[in-house]
Amino acid sequence: MVQSDIPLMDAIITEKLDELSKSIDNDVMRVCLVESGWTEVSFYYNSSKHAIDVLEWIGNHVKENQWSRLNGYFVFRNKKDAEWFMLRWL
């Protein structure tokens, strides 16, 4: 390994560790919310347009701070919001 490759490798390792840390934090947060009564819905976007449509729909139908997107899940404080979401998008 060339000495000049070390800073690049350090940057890549740091970036990957940050991504892993954020993913773990999101999973812990999701579990905590579900254990406190929130409803989780496993959901992945099909495309960028699909993501925009879903988030726009949520913005129009779910109160602010009553939902969260954590890794491959949406979590909703109100079970009815989760049910409407599932009826619309699943």
N, C-alpha and C positions, 0 to 999 in steps of 0.2 A: 504494500500500500504506500502510495506517495504521500508525503507530509501534507501537501496542499489539499488532499482529499479528506483529511480529518475534520476541518471545520464544516464541510458539507455533510459529512456523516453525522456529526454532532447535531447539526440543524435538523436533519431528517429524523433522527432518533427523538429529539425534543418534540418535534411536531407530532410524531406518532404517539408518544407518551401523553401529550396534551389531549389528543383525540380519544385515547383510551380512558383517560381520567374523566373527560366530559361524558363519555358514554356510561361509565360506571355511576357517575353522579346522577345522570338522568334515570338510570334504572332504579337507583335507591330512592329518588324522589317519587317515581311512579309507584313503587311498592308502598311507600309511606302514604301517598294520596289514596291509593286503593284500600289500604288497611284502615284509613280514616273515613271510608264511605264513598269515595269517588268511584265512578264506573269507567273501566278501561275498554277501549275498542282497538283491536289490532288492525292496522291500516297502512297500506303503502300506496303512493301515488303511481299512476300509469305514465304520466308525462308532466312536463312543466305546466302545460295548460290545465291539466287535471288538478294539479296542486293549487293553481290560482283560483280555479272554480270552487274547490273545496274550501279554501281559506276565505274566499269571498262569501260563500254560503254561511260559514260559521260566524263571520263578522256581522252578518245580517240576522242571524237566528239565535245566537248564544251570547249572553251578557259577557262583557269584558271581565277577565279574571275568574271566569267560571269554567275554563277549559285550558288544557295545555297539550302541546305536542312533544312527546318524549320518546326518542328513538323511533321504533316502529309502531307507536301507540298514540292514540288520542285519549286523554282522560277528561271526564266531565264531572263537575261537582253535582249537577242535577241529573238523575237517572233518565228523566224524560228527554233531556237534550241528547243524551247518548242514544236513546231509542230512536229519536227523530233522525239523528245522524246516520244510524245504521239503516233505517228505512230508505233514506235518500241515497246513500253512497255505497252500500254493500249489496 
